[in-house]
Structure formats: C-alpha cells, structure tokens
Amino acid sequence: MNKSMIVKLQHLQDRYEELEVMLSEVNLISNPDKFCALSKEYLKLSEISRCFIDWKKSQKEIESIMLLLSDNEMRILAEEELFLVKQRAEVLDKKLKKLLLPNDPYDVHSCFIEIRAATGGDEAAIFAGDLLRMYIRYAEIQSWRSEVISTSESEKGGFKEIIAKIKGKGACGRLKFESGGHRVQRIPKTESQGRIHTSTCTVAVMPEVLTLKKVIIRPSDLKIDTFRSSGAGGQHVNTTDSAIRITHLPTGHVVECQDERSQHKNKAKALSVLSARIHAAEETKLHEKNSLIRRNLLGSGERSDRTRTYNFPQNRVTDHRINLTVYSLDEILQGHLDLIINPIIQEHQAELLASLSDKYHEYS
C-alpha cells in the first residue's frame, strides 16, 4: 500500500474517533437530524477503521519479527511467524483497498434488462430469446426473481424486443456490465448450406429507480395510447384495450406493456420502465467522461459493436472489453455467468484502485 493511501486511511480513522466523541455528547440528542447523520457516518467508517487498526498492528509485528531474524537461535521460528503475519497483512491490505473504493448507490438495486434484436433479422431475434433465458437462469442461480415486463415477438421465434425485471438485492451491481452489443456466430436453423452467420443483439441494464428517488415525470409530458393486447389466439387474446403505450414527449422514449390483463397494472409497469430509462439517460450524461465504465447502454447494434461474442462452433465466449475468452459457451448460456462477470468486476475494481491511488498521490 502506498503512502498516499495510508495518509487517507489515517484521516478516515481520525474522523471516526472524532465522531465517537461527538456522538457521546449529551447535547447532540436534542438535535435528532444531526445525530442521525453523524451516526450513519460513524457506522460507515467503523469497518474501515477497525481494519486499518489491525493492519497497523500487523505492520508493527512485522517490524518486531524482522529484528529477530539476526538471532541464530530464533531465526527459524521468526521466519515461520513472519510468513503468517505477512499473510494476514496482505489480506487486510486487500480488504482496505476494497473498502476505499467508491460505492455505486444503484448496485444494490433490482434492475431492468432490455434486449433488442439488431443486425441479423430472424436469427438475431432468436438469439435475443437465448439471452433472455440466460439471464433468467442466472437470476434463479442467484435466488433472484425475474418478471417479463414487455415483449415484441418475432414471426419465426424469439423477440424483436423484450424487457424483463430482475428483482433481488445486488442484481444491478452484478448485471450492469452486460450492457452493450452481444454478437453471436453460429449456423442458423434456417441455413441450408451450413454457413456460419453473424448476428447481434443489444442489451441495456437499467437500475430500478426507487419511489423516493424516482424521476419526476409530468403528466403533460406523456402521450398515453391504449390498444388491444396481441396473443396466441383463442382464449388468450385480450378482448379489451388493456395494453398501454406511453411516449415521453421531451425525450422521445416509448414504452409498451401488454403482459397484464389490467390496464392499470400495465400502465404502472410501463411507467416504472420509463423512469428507469430516463434515469439511465441522465446518468449517462453525468458519466460520459468517465473512461472506467462504458455508459453507452444500447450501442449501435452493428456487427462492429462488440461487447461480447458467442461463437458456437468453438464453444467460445469472448468479452472484448477485458480480452477474456472462456470455452464454456453451453455452461454460460445455462446461466453460469459468473465465469465472465467476476473477472469483469475484478478488472473494474483494479482500474478504480489505480485511479484512486493516482488521486491520493496527486493530493498527498
């Protein structure tokens, strides 16, 4: 750990001790708002302070043991003890660095996943369905719940567009890096000559915006249309105008929902997706200069827009952002996405730490 980070950690520990004194003052109880704010800050700093104290103790132990290495009688015992203490110090070092990382407040939220067939016609639509099943299976593995919000089906199977909600704590933090262009290379079922085709889908992951933080949407900014839900025919066709199409006039965002038989429920779902879209667009503008996270949620949808490639003949999945290739395509499509998600998160954390280190070095 570099000196600038140690200085930052010492400042945080000093602040923690200062808060401890402030919270013990009797007069503070008469100001509940201030007491609540200081308590939250104290709780937030408690883990990092304890960890830093343990790290400093381990450094002192290392210094003391190093002195014993010159003693021939104690050398062997000292080397064994030094190995163990250095291991503990390394664990604490890694933990402290993670605790210093800035938190994305939306990581703990549920999220919406919007999948669109892009280049490739029917094959792209079929692959959109494959991606949806992959995310639903991943949600099941994580003990999250999934719900399809809106669908636009393709004539030959799959979906032109589909929106699903993944409900569970931490869903957005795990899935947010799925946003971008997903390219598939395989022989379509409709291909008679056995040629490999390349098709693309775009994926956008948007955090669910909680009620208290929802984007303010004025009724006058909305154009709401109702229409009859489409279905498989027979008893499944809805005979009432329960489907909803909402257009947000200032931004041009359009959301349709027809999965519920109730117009009221479809409207509520559509508004929740619309809020997420508007919020995601605003976040994109705020972070468009941040090179650490790709914020172009939908990408261009062209073959050249490559976030990830799924190559069926080679049983290969490649994430082009971190140059990771995994020969477990079948396993990944069955929902074992952590094979790719974990390395992406690790790379992201490493970039954040490098940026953090440069920042502390600059201001130290």
C-alpha positions in Angstrom: 0.0 0.0 0.0 1.4 3.4 -1.0 2.0 6.3 1.4 -0.8 8.4 0.0 -3.4 5.7 0.7 -2.1 5.3 4.2 -2.5 9.1 4.8 -6.1 8.9 3.5 -6.8 5.9 5.8 -5.3 7.8 8.8 -7.6 10.8 8.0 -10.6 8.4 8.0 -9.6 6.9 11.3 -9.1 10.3 12.9 -12.6 11.3 11.7 -14.0 8.0 13.1 -12.5 8.8 16.5 -13.8 12.4 16.3 -17.3 11.1 15.5 -17.1 8.8 18.5 -16.5 11.8 20.8 -19.2 13.9 19.2 -21.8 11.1 19.5 -21.1 10.8 23.2 -22.1 14.4 23.8 -25.4 14.8 25.7 -26.4 18.0 23.8 -26.5 16.1 20.5 -29.6 14.1 21.5 -31.6 17.3 21.2 -30.8 17.5 17.5 -32.1 14.2 16.1 -31.3 15.1 12.4 -27.6 15.8 13.2 -27.4 12.8 15.5 -28.8 10.5 12.7 -26.4 11.9 10.1 -23.4 11.5 12.4 -24.5 8.0 13.3 -24.7 7.0 9.7 -21.2 8.4 9.0 -19.8 6.7 12.1 -21.3 3.3 11.1 -19.9 3.7 7.6 -16.4 4.4 8.9 -16.4 1.7 11.6 -15.3 -1.3 9.5 -12.6 0.6 7.6 -11.3 2.0 10.9 -11.1 -1.4 12.6 -9.5 -2.9 9.6 -6.9 -0.1 9.4 -6.1 -0.6 13.2 -5.5 -4.3 12.6 -3.3 -3.5 9.5 -1.1 -1.1 11.5 -0.7 -3.8 14.2 0.4 -6.3 11.6 3.0 -3.8 10.3 4.4 -3.3 13.8 4.5 -7.1 14.3 6.4 -7.5 11.0 9.0 -4.9 12.2 9.4 -6.6 15.5 9.9 -10.1 13.9 12.3 -8.7 11.4 14.6 -7.8 14.3 14.7 -11.4 15.4 16.0 -12.7 12.1 19.5 -11.7 13.1 19.3 -14.1 16.1 20.5 -17.5 15.0 18.6 -19.3 17.8 15.3 -17.6 17.0 15.7 -17.3 13.2 13.6 -20.4 12.2 10.7 -19.6 14.5 10.9 -15.9 13.4 10.7 -16.9 9.7 7.6 -19.0 10.3 5.9 -16.3 12.3 6.9 -13.7 9.7 5.3 -15.7 6.9 2.0 -16.0 8.9 1.9 -12.3 9.8 2.7 -11.2 6.3 -0.2 -13.3 5.0 -2.6 -11.6 7.5 -1.3 -8.2 6.5 -1.8 -9.0 2.8 -5.4 -10.0 3.5 -6.0 -6.8 5.4 -4.3 -4.8 2.7 -6.7 -6.1 0.0 -9.7 -5.6 2.3 -8.7 -2.0 3.0 -8.3 -1.2 -0.7 -11.8 -2.6 -1.5 -13.3 -0.6 1.4 -11.8 2.6 -0.1 -13.5 2.0 -3.5 -16.4 4.4 -4.2 -19.7 2.7 -4.0 -22.3 2.9 -6.8 -25.5 3.5 -4.9 -27.5 1.7 -7.5 -25.5 -1.6 -7.3 -27.9 -2.9 -4.6 -31.0 -2.3 -6.6 -33.1 -4.5 -8.8 -32.8 -3.8 -12.5 -34.5 -3.9 -15.9 -32.9 -5.7 -18.8 -33.8 -4.6 -22.2 -32.8 -6.9 -25.1 -33.2 -5.8 -28.7 -32.6 -7.8 -31.9 -30.2 -5.7 -34.0 -28.4 -7.0 -37.1 -29.3 -10.4 -38.4 -33.1 -10.5 -38.8 -34.8 -13.7 -37.5 -31.5 -15.1 -36.2 -30.9 -12.0 -34.1 -34.5 -12.3 -32.7 -33.9 -16.0 -31.8 -30.6 -15.1 -30.1 -32.5 -12.4 -28.1 -34.6 -15.2 -26.7 -31.4 -17.2 -25.8 -30.0 -14.2 -24.0 -33.3 -13.7 -22.0 -33.2 -17.4 -20.9 -29.6 -17.0 -19.9 -30.4 -14.0 -17.7 -33.4 -15.7 -16.2 -31.4 -18.8 -15.3 -28.7 -16.6 -13.8 -31.3 -14.9 -11.7 -32.5 -18.4 -10.5 -28.9 -19.3 -9.5 -28.6 -16.1 -7.6 -32.0 -16.7 -5.9 -33.4 -13.6 -7.5 -36.9 -13.3 -9.1 -37.5 -12.4 -12.7 -40.5 -11.0 -14.4 -41.2 -10.2 -18.1 -42.5 -6.7 -18.5 -42.9 -6.3 -22.2 -42.4 -8.4 -25.4 -42.4 -7.9 -29.1 -42.3 -11.3 -30.6 -40.7 -12.3 -33.9 -42.7 -14.3 -36.5 -40.1 -17.1 -36.6 -39.4 -17.3 -32.9 -37.6 -15.2 -30.4 -38.1 -11.5 -29.8 -37.6 -8.2 -31.7 -37.5 -6.6 -28.2 -38.1 -7.8 -24.7 -37.9 -6.1 -21.3 -37.5 -8.1 -18.1 -37.2 -7.1 -14.5 -34.6 -8.9 -12.3 -35.7 -8.5 -8.7 -33.1 -9.1 -5.9 -30.6 -7.2 -3.8 -27.4 -6.6 -5.8 -28.9 -7.5 -9.1 -27.9 -4.3 -10.8 -24.3 -4.4 -9.4 -23.8 -7.9 -10.9 -25.5 -7.3 -14.2 -24.7 -3.7 -15.1 -21.7 -4.7 -17.2 -23.9 -6.8 -19.5 -24.9 -3.5 -21.3 -23.7 -3.3 -24.9 -23.6 -5.3 -28.1 -23.7 -9.1 -27.9 -22.7 -10.9 -31.1 -23.5 -14.5 -32.0 -21.7 -16.6 -34.5 -23.4 -19.9 -35.4 -25.3 -21.8 -38.2 -28.9 -20.7 -38.1 -31.6 -23.4 -38.2 -32.8 -21.8 -41.4 -29.4 -22.1 -43.1 -29.4 -24.9 -45.7 -25.8 -24.8 -46.7 -24.2 -24.9 -43.3 -22.8 -21.4 -43.3 -21.9 -19.6 -40.1 -23.9 -16.3 -39.7 -23.1 -13.4 -37.5 -25.9 -11.6 -35.8 -26.1 -9.1 -33.0 -28.4 -8.0 -30.1 -28.1 -5.0 -27.8 -28.6 -5.3 -24.1 -29.3 -2.4 -21.8 -29.3 -2.8 -18.0 -31.0 -0.1 -16.0 -31.4 0.2 -12.3 -34.9 0.2 -10.8 -35.5 3.7 -9.5 -37.0 3.5 -6.1 -40.1 5.5 -5.3 -38.3 8.2 -3.2 -35.7 8.7 -6.0 -37.9 8.4 -9.0 -37.5 10.8 -11.9 -40.2 13.4 -11.9 -42.5 12.8 -14.9 -45.1 15.4 -15.5 -48.4 14.0 -16.9 -48.4 16.8 -19.5 -45.2 15.3 -20.9 -46.8 11.9 -21.5 -48.8 10.6 -24.5 -50.7 7.5 -23.4 -52.3 5.2 -26.0 -54.3 2.1 -25.3 -54.7 -0.9 -27.6 -55.8 -4.5 -27.6 -53.2 -7.0 -26.5 -51.9 -9.4 -29.1 -51.7 -13.1 -28.2 -51.6 -16.7 -29.4 -55.2 -16.7 -30.4 -58.4 -18.2 -29.0 -58.9 -17.7 -25.3 -55.5 -16.0 -24.9 -56.5 -12.9 -26.9 -57.5 -10.0 -24.7 -60.8 -8.5 -25.9 -60.3 -5.2 -24.0 -57.9 -2.3 -24.7 -55.7 -3.2 -21.7 -52.3 -2.8 -23.5 -50.5 0.5 -22.8 -48.1 2.6 -24.9 -46.5 5.6 -23.2 -44.4 8.2 -25.1 -42.3 10.6 -23.1 -42.5 13.7 -25.3 -39.4 15.6 -24.1 -37.1 12.6 -24.7 -38.9 10.5 -27.2 -38.7 7.4 -25.1 -41.5 4.9 -25.9 -42.6 2.0 -23.6 -45.2 -0.6 -24.3 -46.7 -3.1 -21.8 -49.4 -5.7 -22.6 -48.5 -8.6 -20.4 -51.1 -7.9 -17.7 -54.9 -8.1 -18.3 -55.4 -5.0 -16.3 -54.8 -1.6 -18.0 -53.8 -0.1 -14.6 -51.1 -2.8 -14.0 -49.7 -2.4 -17.5 -49.6 1.4 -17.0 -47.7 1.0 -13.7 -45.2 -1.3 -15.2 -44.7 0.9 -18.3 -44.1 4.0 -16.0 -41.5 2.1 -14.0 -39.6 1.2 -17.1 -39.9 4.7 -18.4 -38.5 6.1 -15.1 -35.5 3.7 -15.4 -34.8 4.7 -19.0 -34.9 8.5 -18.2 -32.7 8.0 -15.2 -30.2 5.9 -17.2 -30.0 8.6 -19.8 -29.4 11.2 -17.2 -26.7 9.1 -15.6 -25.1 8.6 -19.0 -24.8 12.3 -19.4 -23.3 12.7 -16.0 -20.7 10.0 -16.5 -20.0 10.3 -20.2 -16.4 11.5 -19.5 -15.7 8.6 -17.1 -13.4 6.2 -19.0 -13.7 3.4 -16.4 -17.2 2.4 -17.2 -18.8 2.1 -20.6 -22.1 4.1 -20.4 -23.4 3.6 -23.9 -26.3 1.4 -22.8 -27.6 0.3 -26.2 -24.6 0.6 -28.5 -25.1 0.9 -32.3 -26.4 -2.6 -32.8 -24.0 -3.1 -35.7 -21.7 -6.2 -36.1 -18.8 -4.0 -35.3 -20.3 -3.1 -31.9 -18.7 -5.9 -29.9 -19.0 -6.1 -26.2 -19.1 -9.9 -26.2 -19.0 -12.7 -28.8 -20.7 -16.1 -28.5 -19.1 -18.4 -31.0 -21.0 -21.7 -31.2 -18.6 -23.8 -33.5 -15.7 -23.2 -31.0 -17.9 -23.3 -27.8 -16.3 -20.0 -27.1 -17.4 -16.8 -25.3 -15.1 -13.7 -25.6 -15.6 -10.5 -23.7 -13.7 -7.9 -25.7 -13.5 -5.2 -23.0 -11.1 -7.2 -20.9 -9.9 -9.7 -23.6 -11.3 -12.6 -21.7 -12.0 -15.9 -23.6 -13.8 -18.8 -22.0 -14.5 -22.1 -23.7 -17.7 -22.8 -21.8 -20.4 -21.4 -24.0 -23.0 -24.1 -23.1 -22.4 -23.5 -19.4 -22.7 -19.7 -19.7 -26.0 -19.9 -21.7 -27.3 -22.1 -18.9 -26.9 -19.1 -16.6 -23.4 -19.6 -15.1 -22.5 -16.0 -16.0 -20.1 -15.5 -13.0 -17.5 -17.1 -15.2 -17.4 -13.8 -17.0 -19.0 -11.4 -14.6 -16.4 -12.0 -11.8 -13.3 -11.2 -14.0 -15.1 -8.1 -15.3 -15.8 -6.8 -11.7 -12.2 -7.6 -10.7 -10.9 -5.6 -13.7 -13.2 -2.8 -12.9 -12.1 -2.7 -9.2 -8.4 -2.8 -10.3 -9.0 0.2 -12.5 -10.8 2.1 -9.8 -8.0 1.3 -7.3 -5.4 2.5 -9.8 -7.4 5.7 -10.3 -7.8 6.1 -6.6 -4.1 5.6 -5.9 -3.2 8.3 -8.5 -5.8 10.6 -7.0 -4.4 10.2 -3.4 -0.8 10.5 -4.7 -1.7 13.7 -6.5 -3.2 15.4 -3.4 -0.9 13.9 -0.8 
